[in-house]
Amino acid sequence: MPSLKALVRRPGPRLAEGLVTHIERETVDVELAVRQWEAYVEALRANGWETTEVEPADDCPDAVFVEDTVVVYRNVALIARPGAESRRAETAGVEEAVARLGCSVNWVWEPGTLDGGDVLKVGDTIYVGRGGRTNAAGVQQLRAVFEPLGARVVAVPVSKVLHLKSAVTALPDGTVVGHIPKVDTPSLYPCFLPVPEESGGHVVLLGGGRLLMAASAPKTAELLSDLGFEPVVVDISEFEKLEGCVTCLSVRLRELYA
């Protein structure tokens, strides 16, 4: 039967050196970040997800943002080629982890660049953000791997935030949510719900209407609760200082079979 599995990667000692692109750098409390990460992982486990820790990559400050290193559709994993050259060493450990879980493995090759945070799956539609970290060749390679499996790949512009999923994610019914000032073209999505906070555009589907959300979006949590969803709130303040969000800290694999 299908099992819910999630890849995670513990923050390294150089976390505070992580890249920032669209925001001002702030001081990161690494000890607090580790505690927040542990609470995040526990929230996944408490909601039925089996977590697998990828080997630490302590020399890579951004390695905790494991979602950027791989895209998984059905049982196929596409190992990313991050747009930031300093992040490319992060992928080796992730490749080993997804292979152990039974995924068949493909790779993005030069000149393509692709960050997993630029990929939003809504059913069999895969939106891929074309922006600062993902280029046209990366989009073409993702399309070549996943369209034969039945996916419909839709490229969308990203210019106001780091990654597509820094702007939008999707609710269980496929409604895309985002904070309008950070979304390039809301009309590209068949059903779009504007939310009042930037981090309110970031949800992780835990199953059964439960949504993992950041504590920094209380108004959005209230809105989604009123719509019948159940927010599960975690504090990820230290990762938000590095343009991270709840989606970045794990890779959720829903279609693997135990």
Secondary structure by P-SEA (a helix, b strand, c coil): cbbbbbbbbcccccccccccccccccccaaaaaaaaaaaaaaaaaaabbbbbbccccccccccccccccccccccbbbbbbccccccccccaaaaaaaaaaccbbbbbcccbbbbcccccccccbbbbbbcccccaaaaaaaaacccccbbbbbbbbbccccccccccccccccbbbbccccccccccccbbbbbccccccbbbbccccccccccccaaaaaaaaaaccccccccaaaaaaacccccccbbbbccccc
